[in-house]
Amino acid sequence: MKTYGKLSVGLIAGWFIFALSASALDLFKNDSNPVGVGVALAALAPIVVFSMWFATSKKFRQFVLCLNPRILTLAQSWRIFGFTFVLLQARGVLPAIFALPAGYGDMAIGATATLVALKLANPSHRNLFILWQVLGIADLVLAVSLGTTARLLSPHGPSMVTMTVLPLSLVPTFLVPLFLIFHGICITQAKAWEAASGDSGQQQERLQHIRNLMSHDQGISSQGVEPRQKLHEPISIGGLPPSF
């Protein structure tokens, strides 16, 4: 498992360096195209790689499912900085069609991440935990969708060029796919909680059934012993005392 941990950290670091370098070279910069294809591909690539690895490697899947869901959820607290999008929209740098949904959505997820990690990341709150993770995914998917098509949807508004150059280009090309992967891991883990709870319940039922059978057998045995004990008791014959 340590090998997979080091490998995963290395891949994340490598992807960060790639996103940083590509941004520095303006490979994601989008001045005129109505759809930001480069940013969309950069956001999807690590998700596709992770999904294929998770689906084909049993050991990697076991490593992933052993990660702490509280830590993965706490990492989403960084999304509180979504207020940056709202500020940039107010200054006319980003279009409202992207900045407002993405900004307020990220702030909502970031502000509640700590509470969810501490209170809901357990089997007893499984459904609420999954719901929060799904909402987090929906926010990211909506933000990327609006960001890559903002110029098409709002041709007369501000451009999205700010999100395609440093430092904000790291948000869609690095942070968004990383946060999406964390959400997916937490949901998969939470589904396993249900299976584990079900197995535990079945074991408890089996144990209770065995106890009931044992109690029933003991009751029958105790009823059968009493007549045998009475056979050994002294019998009175013809009015003579039993000791005779």
SENUGU-934674 format. One record per residue (C-alpha): residue number from 1; residue in one letter; chain; y, x, z. Coordinates in steps of 0.5 Angstrom, whole numbers. Layout:
residues N
<i:NUM	aa:a	ch:A	Y:Y	X:X	Z:Z>
...
This chain:
residues 244
<i:1	aa:m	ch:A	Y:0	X:0	Z:0>
<i:2	aa:k	ch:A	Y:5	X:6	Z:1>
<i:3	aa:t	ch:A	Y:4	X:8	Z:-6>
<i:4	aa:y	ch:A	Y:6	X:1	Z:-8>
<i:5	aa:g	ch:A	Y:12	X:1	Z:-4>
<i:6	aa:k	ch:A	Y:14	X:8	Z:-6>
<i:7	aa:l	ch:A	Y:13	X:6	Z:-13>
<i:8	aa:s	ch:A	Y:17	X:0	Z:-13>
<i:9	aa:v	ch:A	Y:23	X:3	Z:-9>
<i:10	aa:g	ch:A	Y:23	X:8	Z:-15>
<i:11	aa:l	ch:A	Y:23	X:3	Z:-20>
<i:12	aa:i	ch:A	Y:29	X:-1	Z:-17>
<i:13	aa:a	ch:A	Y:32	X:6	Z:-17>
<i:14	aa:g	ch:A	Y:31	X:7	Z:-24>
<i:15	aa:w	ch:A	Y:33	X:0	Z:-26>
<i:16	aa:f	ch:A	Y:40	X:1	Z:-22>
<i:17	aa:i	ch:A	Y:41	X:8	Z:-25>
<i:18	aa:f	ch:A	Y:40	X:5	Z:-32>
<i:19	aa:a	ch:A	Y:44	X:-1	Z:-31>
<i:20	aa:l	ch:A	Y:50	X:3	Z:-28>
<i:21	aa:s	ch:A	Y:49	X:8	Z:-34>
<i:22	aa:a	ch:A	Y:49	X:3	Z:-39>
<i:23	aa:s	ch:A	Y:55	X:0	Z:-36>
<i:24	aa:a	ch:A	Y:59	X:6	Z:-36>
<i:25	aa:l	ch:A	Y:57	X:7	Z:-44>
<i:26	aa:d	ch:A	Y:60	X:0	Z:-45>
<i:27	aa:l	ch:A	Y:53	X:-2	Z:-48>
<i:28	aa:f	ch:A	Y:54	X:-9	Z:-44>
<i:29	aa:k	ch:A	Y:61	X:-10	Z:-46>
<i:30	aa:n	ch:A	Y:62	X:-16	Z:-50>
<i:31	aa:d	ch:A	Y:69	X:-17	Z:-53>
<i:32	aa:s	ch:A	Y:68	X:-22	Z:-59>
<i:33	aa:n	ch:A	Y:61	X:-25	Z:-59>
<i:34	aa:p	ch:A	Y:60	X:-32	Z:-56>
<i:35	aa:v	ch:A	Y:54	X:-31	Z:-53>
<i:36	aa:g	ch:A	Y:52	X:-24	Z:-48>
<i:37	aa:v	ch:A	Y:46	X:-23	Z:-51>
<i:38	aa:g	ch:A	Y:46	X:-16	Z:-48>
<i:39	aa:v	ch:A	Y:47	X:-18	Z:-41>
<i:40	aa:a	ch:A	Y:42	X:-24	Z:-42>
<i:41	aa:l	ch:A	Y:36	X:-19	Z:-44>
<i:42	aa:a	ch:A	Y:38	X:-14	Z:-38>
<i:43	aa:a	ch:A	Y:38	X:-19	Z:-33>
<i:44	aa:l	ch:A	Y:31	X:-22	Z:-36>
<i:45	aa:a	ch:A	Y:27	X:-15	Z:-37>
<i:46	aa:p	ch:A	Y:26	X:-13	Z:-30>
<i:47	aa:i	ch:A	Y:24	X:-20	Z:-28>
<i:48	aa:v	ch:A	Y:19	X:-20	Z:-34>
<i:49	aa:v	ch:A	Y:16	X:-13	Z:-32>
<i:50	aa:f	ch:A	Y:15	X:-16	Z:-25>
<i:51	aa:s	ch:A	Y:12	X:-22	Z:-27>
<i:52	aa:m	ch:A	Y:7	X:-19	Z:-31>
<i:53	aa:w	ch:A	Y:5	X:-13	Z:-26>
<i:54	aa:f	ch:A	Y:4	X:-19	Z:-21>
<i:55	aa:a	ch:A	Y:0	X:-23	Z:-25>
<i:56	aa:t	ch:A	Y:-5	X:-17	Z:-27>
<i:57	aa:s	ch:A	Y:-5	X:-13	Z:-21>
<i:58	aa:k	ch:A	Y:-9	X:-15	Z:-15>
<i:59	aa:k	ch:A	Y:-7	X:-9	Z:-11>
<i:60	aa:f	ch:A	Y:0	X:-10	Z:-13>
<i:61	aa:r	ch:A	Y:0	X:-17	Z:-11>
<i:62	aa:q	ch:A	Y:-3	X:-16	Z:-4>
<i:63	aa:f	ch:A	Y:3	X:-11	Z:-3>
<i:64	aa:v	ch:A	Y:8	X:-16	Z:-5>
<i:65	aa:l	ch:A	Y:5	X:-22	Z:-1>
<i:66	aa:c	ch:A	Y:5	X:-17	Z:5>
<i:67	aa:l	ch:A	Y:13	X:-16	Z:5>
<i:68	aa:n	ch:A	Y:17	X:-19	Z:10>
<i:69	aa:p	ch:A	Y:20	X:-26	Z:8>
<i:70	aa:r	ch:A	Y:26	X:-25	Z:13>
<i:71	aa:i	ch:A	Y:28	X:-19	Z:10>
<i:72	aa:l	ch:A	Y:28	X:-21	Z:3>
<i:73	aa:t	ch:A	Y:32	X:-27	Z:5>
<i:74	aa:l	ch:A	Y:37	X:-23	Z:9>
<i:75	aa:a	ch:A	Y:38	X:-19	Z:3>
<i:76	aa:q	ch:A	Y:41	X:-25	Z:0>
<i:77	aa:s	ch:A	Y:47	X:-25	Z:5>
<i:78	aa:w	ch:A	Y:50	X:-20	Z:0>
<i:79	aa:r	ch:A	Y:52	X:-26	Z:-5>
<i:80	aa:i	ch:A	Y:57	X:-28	Z:0>
<i:81	aa:f	ch:A	Y:62	X:-24	Z:-4>
<i:82	aa:g	ch:A	Y:61	X:-29	Z:-9>
<i:83	aa:f	ch:A	Y:68	X:-31	Z:-7>
<i:84	aa:t	ch:A	Y:70	X:-25	Z:-12>
<i:85	aa:f	ch:A	Y:69	X:-30	Z:-18>
<i:86	aa:v	ch:A	Y:73	X:-35	Z:-15>
<i:87	aa:l	ch:A	Y:79	X:-30	Z:-14>
<i:88	aa:l	ch:A	Y:79	X:-27	Z:-21>
<i:89	aa:q	ch:A	Y:79	X:-34	Z:-24>
<i:90	aa:a	ch:A	Y:85	X:-36	Z:-20>
<i:91	aa:r	ch:A	Y:88	X:-30	Z:-23>
<i:92	aa:g	ch:A	Y:86	X:-32	Z:-30>
<i:93	aa:v	ch:A	Y:81	X:-26	Z:-31>
<i:94	aa:l	ch:A	Y:75	X:-31	Z:-31>
<i:95	aa:p	ch:A	Y:74	X:-38	Z:-34>
<i:96	aa:a	ch:A	Y:73	X:-43	Z:-29>
<i:97	aa:i	ch:A	Y:67	X:-46	Z:-32>
<i:98	aa:f	ch:A	Y:63	X:-40	Z:-30>
<i:99	aa:a	ch:A	Y:67	X:-37	Z:-24>
<i:100	aa:l	ch:A	Y:67	X:-44	Z:-20>
<i:101	aa:p	ch:A	Y:60	X:-46	Z:-20>
<i:102	aa:a	ch:A	Y:57	X:-39	Z:-19>
<i:103	aa:g	ch:A	Y:62	X:-37	Z:-14>
<i:104	aa:y	ch:A	Y:62	X:-43	Z:-9>
<i:105	aa:g	ch:A	Y:54	X:-43	Z:-11>
<i:106	aa:d	ch:A	Y:53	X:-35	Z:-9>
<i:107	aa:m	ch:A	Y:58	X:-36	Z:-2>
<i:108	aa:a	ch:A	Y:53	X:-42	Z:0>
<i:109	aa:i	ch:A	Y:47	X:-38	Z:-1>
<i:110	aa:g	ch:A	Y:50	X:-32	Z:2>
<i:111	aa:a	ch:A	Y:53	X:-36	Z:8>
<i:112	aa:t	ch:A	Y:46	X:-39	Z:10>
<i:113	aa:a	ch:A	Y:42	X:-33	Z:9>
<i:114	aa:t	ch:A	Y:42	X:-31	Z:16>
<i:115	aa:l	ch:A	Y:40	X:-38	Z:19>
<i:116	aa:v	ch:A	Y:35	X:-39	Z:14>
<i:117	aa:a	ch:A	Y:32	X:-32	Z:15>
<i:118	aa:l	ch:A	Y:32	X:-33	Z:23>
<i:119	aa:k	ch:A	Y:30	X:-40	Z:23>
<i:120	aa:l	ch:A	Y:26	X:-43	Z:17>
<i:121	aa:a	ch:A	Y:22	X:-37	Z:15>
<i:122	aa:n	ch:A	Y:16	X:-39	Z:18>
<i:123	aa:p	ch:A	Y:10	X:-44	Z:17>
<i:124	aa:s	ch:A	Y:13	X:-50	Z:21>
<i:125	aa:h	ch:A	Y:19	X:-50	Z:17>
<i:126	aa:r	ch:A	Y:16	X:-49	Z:10>
<i:127	aa:n	ch:A	Y:18	X:-54	Z:6>
<i:128	aa:l	ch:A	Y:26	X:-53	Z:8>
<i:129	aa:f	ch:A	Y:25	X:-45	Z:7>
<i:130	aa:i	ch:A	Y:22	X:-47	Z:0>
<i:131	aa:l	ch:A	Y:28	X:-52	Z:-2>
<i:132	aa:w	ch:A	Y:33	X:-46	Z:0>
<i:133	aa:q	ch:A	Y:29	X:-41	Z:-4>
<i:134	aa:v	ch:A	Y:29	X:-46	Z:-10>
<i:135	aa:l	ch:A	Y:37	X:-48	Z:-9>
<i:136	aa:g	ch:A	Y:38	X:-40	Z:-9>
<i:137	aa:i	ch:A	Y:34	X:-39	Z:-16>
<i:138	aa:a	ch:A	Y:38	X:-45	Z:-19>
<i:139	aa:d	ch:A	Y:45	X:-42	Z:-17>
<i:140	aa:l	ch:A	Y:43	X:-36	Z:-20>
<i:141	aa:v	ch:A	Y:40	X:-39	Z:-27>
<i:142	aa:l	ch:A	Y:46	X:-43	Z:-27>
<i:143	aa:a	ch:A	Y:51	X:-37	Z:-26>
<i:144	aa:v	ch:A	Y:47	X:-33	Z:-32>
<i:145	aa:s	ch:A	Y:47	X:-39	Z:-37>
<i:146	aa:l	ch:A	Y:54	X:-41	Z:-36>
<i:147	aa:g	ch:A	Y:56	X:-33	Z:-36>
<i:148	aa:t	ch:A	Y:53	X:-32	Z:-42>
<i:149	aa:t	ch:A	Y:55	X:-38	Z:-46>
<i:150	aa:a	ch:A	Y:62	X:-39	Z:-43>
<i:151	aa:r	ch:A	Y:66	X:-37	Z:-49>
<i:152	aa:l	ch:A	Y:62	X:-42	Z:-53>
<i:153	aa:l	ch:A	Y:63	X:-47	Z:-48>
<i:154	aa:s	ch:A	Y:70	X:-46	Z:-47>
<i:155	aa:p	ch:A	Y:73	X:-42	Z:-53>
<i:156	aa:h	ch:A	Y:80	X:-42	Z:-51>
<i:157	aa:g	ch:A	Y:79	X:-40	Z:-43>
<i:158	aa:p	ch:A	Y:79	X:-33	Z:-41>
<i:159	aa:s	ch:A	Y:74	X:-28	Z:-43>
<i:160	aa:m	ch:A	Y:68	X:-26	Z:-40>
<i:161	aa:v	ch:A	Y:69	X:-19	Z:-41>
<i:162	aa:t	ch:A	Y:70	X:-17	Z:-34>
<i:163	aa:m	ch:A	Y:63	X:-19	Z:-32>
<i:164	aa:t	ch:A	Y:60	X:-14	Z:-38>
<i:165	aa:v	ch:A	Y:64	X:-8	Z:-35>
<i:166	aa:l	ch:A	Y:64	X:-4	Z:-29>
<i:167	aa:p	ch:A	Y:63	X:-5	Z:-23>
<i:168	aa:l	ch:A	Y:62	X:-13	Z:-24>
<i:169	aa:s	ch:A	Y:57	X:-11	Z:-30>
<i:170	aa:l	ch:A	Y:52	X:-9	Z:-24>
<i:171	aa:v	ch:A	Y:52	X:-17	Z:-22>
<i:172	aa:p	ch:A	Y:48	X:-20	Z:-28>
<i:173	aa:t	ch:A	Y:44	X:-13	Z:-30>
<i:174	aa:f	ch:A	Y:42	X:-11	Z:-23>
<i:175	aa:l	ch:A	Y:43	X:-16	Z:-17>
<i:176	aa:v	ch:A	Y:41	X:-22	Z:-21>
<i:177	aa:p	ch:A	Y:34	X:-20	Z:-23>
<i:178	aa:l	ch:A	Y:33	X:-17	Z:-16>
<i:179	aa:f	ch:A	Y:35	X:-23	Z:-12>
<i:180	aa:l	ch:A	Y:31	X:-28	Z:-17>
<i:181	aa:i	ch:A	Y:25	X:-23	Z:-16>
<i:182	aa:f	ch:A	Y:26	X:-24	Z:-8>
<i:183	aa:h	ch:A	Y:26	X:-31	Z:-9>
<i:184	aa:g	ch:A	Y:20	X:-32	Z:-12>
<i:185	aa:i	ch:A	Y:16	X:-27	Z:-7>
<i:186	aa:c	ch:A	Y:19	X:-32	Z:-2>
<i:187	aa:i	ch:A	Y:16	X:-38	Z:-5>
<i:188	aa:t	ch:A	Y:10	X:-35	Z:-7>
<i:189	aa:q	ch:A	Y:9	X:-33	Z:1>
<i:190	aa:a	ch:A	Y:11	X:-40	Z:3>
<i:191	aa:k	ch:A	Y:5	X:-43	Z:-1>
<i:192	aa:a	ch:A	Y:0	X:-38	Z:2>
<i:193	aa:w	ch:A	Y:3	X:-41	Z:9>
<i:194	aa:e	ch:A	Y:0	X:-48	Z:7>
<i:195	aa:a	ch:A	Y:-7	X:-45	Z:5>
<i:196	aa:a	ch:A	Y:-7	X:-41	Z:12>
<i:197	aa:s	ch:A	Y:-5	X:-47	Z:16>
<i:198	aa:g	ch:A	Y:-10	X:-51	Z:12>
<i:199	aa:d	ch:A	Y:-16	X:-46	Z:14>
<i:200	aa:s	ch:A	Y:-14	X:-46	Z:21>
<i:201	aa:g	ch:A	Y:-14	X:-53	Z:22>
<i:202	aa:q	ch:A	Y:-21	X:-53	Z:18>
<i:203	aa:q	ch:A	Y:-23	X:-48	Z:23>
<i:204	aa:q	ch:A	Y:-21	X:-52	Z:29>
<i:205	aa:e	ch:A	Y:-24	X:-58	Z:27>
<i:206	aa:r	ch:A	Y:-31	X:-54	Z:26>
<i:207	aa:l	ch:A	Y:-30	X:-51	Z:33>
<i:208	aa:q	ch:A	Y:-29	X:-58	Z:36>
<i:209	aa:h	ch:A	Y:-35	X:-61	Z:32>
<i:210	aa:i	ch:A	Y:-39	X:-56	Z:35>
<i:211	aa:r	ch:A	Y:-37	X:-57	Z:42>
<i:212	aa:n	ch:A	Y:-38	X:-64	Z:41>
<i:213	aa:l	ch:A	Y:-45	X:-63	Z:39>
<i:214	aa:m	ch:A	Y:-46	X:-58	Z:45>
<i:215	aa:s	ch:A	Y:-44	X:-63	Z:50>
<i:216	aa:h	ch:A	Y:-48	X:-69	Z:47>
<i:217	aa:d	ch:A	Y:-54	X:-64	Z:47>
<i:218	aa:q	ch:A	Y:-53	X:-62	Z:54>
<i:219	aa:g	ch:A	Y:-52	X:-70	Z:56>
<i:220	aa:i	ch:A	Y:-59	X:-71	Z:53>
<i:221	aa:s	ch:A	Y:-62	X:-65	Z:57>
<i:222	aa:s	ch:A	Y:-59	X:-67	Z:63>
<i:223	aa:q	ch:A	Y:-62	X:-74	Z:62>
<i:224	aa:g	ch:A	Y:-69	X:-72	Z:61>
<i:225	aa:v	ch:A	Y:-69	X:-67	Z:67>
<i:226	aa:e	ch:A	Y:-68	X:-72	Z:72>
<i:227	aa:p	ch:A	Y:-75	X:-76	Z:71>
<i:228	aa:r	ch:A	Y:-79	X:-69	Z:71>
<i:229	aa:q	ch:A	Y:-76	X:-68	Z:78>
<i:230	aa:k	ch:A	Y:-78	X:-74	Z:80>
<i:231	aa:l	ch:A	Y:-85	X:-73	Z:78>
<i:232	aa:h	ch:A	Y:-85	X:-67	Z:83>
<i:233	aa:e	ch:A	Y:-82	X:-71	Z:89>
<i:234	aa:p	ch:A	Y:-87	X:-73	Z:95>
<i:235	aa:i	ch:A	Y:-91	X:-80	Z:94>
<i:236	aa:s	ch:A	Y:-92	X:-84	Z:100>
<i:237	aa:i	ch:A	Y:-100	X:-87	Z:100>
<i:238	aa:g	ch:A	Y:-102	X:-93	Z:104>
<i:239	aa:g	ch:A	Y:-96	X:-93	Z:108>
<i:240	aa:l	ch:A	Y:-98	X:-86	Z:111>
<i:241	aa:p	ch:A	Y:-92	X:-81	Z:111>
<i:242	aa:p	ch:A	Y:-90	X:-77	Z:105>
<i:243	aa:s	ch:A	Y:-92	X:-71	Z:108>
<i:244	aa:f	ch:A	Y:-99	X:-73	Z:109>
